[in-house]
Amino acid sequence: MTTTIGKCSCRQIMYRMKMGLPVCVHKNVRNYSHEAFVEDFEKNHANLSLLQRLLLTAGSATISITNPYRGDMIACLGETTGQGALVHCRDRMLSSDEGKRILDEKPRINTRTLDLQRLRDLPEGSVGKTYSLFLENNKVSPDDRSPVQFVDDLELAYVMQRYREVHDIFHAVLLMPTTMLGEVSVKWVEGLQLKLPMCVAGAIFGAARLKPKQRQLYLNYHLPWAIQTGKNANFLLGIYFEKRWEQSLEDFHKEMNITRLL
């Protein structure tokens, strides 16, 4: 494979050299996941001073607590408070061959990389079919996730991006809807596994917003199940879901040590 730099700007070339990456070894960089993420990281990353980071953390935390539907502020809070948790997630991913492969290839989940029609055509009860039905039933898109901006380390930025892009897959394979009860349940699983402060906060503060009937279901069933799943299931962020679309959900649950609640 020959080296070509015709499509790369001087800034991109200097950035790759700084990161110890090939200058540009692919005719179409965007077809190669790792290189594509490097380009996205360079384009979206914003350097913050300590004061700016503190102000952004305080502001996003306040808005996230008062308005849990502000996904942009929740995403911002996750980036400014999650350094230690992202290191934990990266290390957990590196502990398995599947997780290592994800970090090496840096795959993305969006409508440019997914063949949604193929997922729809998969057999009932498969991981891919379950995910496609989740997207349709809840009217969500894999393109809804915003790019990471405030994580300075390339690898950790990818870990955060990966979490955002598989969050809906977590919902799907755990059979949790996008209701407040379902969201809080998934946040408990994520909080226990990923240690991200925004997930822990979402689980705690989200539970406080449940209606009386939902709260009873939460305390009696969803919370015990979420804690058990978070503690006992395989590390879900280290699962290469794109390689498991054809796997039956039943087999997936057995392999991951997940007990169905619904």
C-alpha positions, 0 to 999 in steps of 0.5 A: 500500500503506497503512502498518499498525502494529497487529500490531507491538509498540512495541519492533519499531517502534523497532527498525525506525526504528533500522535505517532500515527501514519501520515496518511496511508489510505486512498480513502481515509474515511473507509478506515475506522481508526484513521476516520476517528483521528480525523473526527477527533482533530476536527471536534476537539476543543482545548480547555483551560482549567478554569474553563473546564471547571465552569463547564463542569459546574454549568453542565451539572446544574442543567443536567440535574434540573433538566435530564432531557438536555442530552448535550449538557449530560454529554458535556458533563460526562466528558469533563468529569469522566477521566478516571472512569474512561481510563478504567473502561479502556483498561477493561477493554484491553483485558479481552481480545474483543475489547482490544480489537475494538480499540485497535479498529475504532469502529463507528456506529452510525447510518454510514457504517450500518446496513440498517436494512440488513439488520431488519432482515435478520431473524427474529430474536437475533442481536441485530434484529433486536437492535433494529426494532429498538431503533424503529419502536423508539424512533431513535437514530444511531446518528443522534450521538454528538461527537466528543469534544472535551476529552484530550486523549485520543484513545479515551475520547474514542472510549467515550464516543464508543460508549455513546454509540453503543448506549442504544444497543445496551438498551436493546439487548437489555430489553429496556425501553427509553422510558424514565424507568428503562433509562434509570435501569440502564444507567445503573448497569452502566454506572456499575460497569463503567464508573462514569460519574454521569451514569451514576448521577443519572441513576440516582437523580433519575430515580428521584423523578419516577412516578409512584407506580414506576418507583414501586416497580423500580424498587421491587424489580428494576433496581435489584436486576440492574445491580445484579446485571451491572455486577455480574454481566460481562463488560458490555463496552468491550463487546464488538456488537457489530460482529454479533448481529447474527447471534441469537439474543438468548445465546448472547445473554447466556454468554454475557451472564445476563438474566432477562427482567422483561 
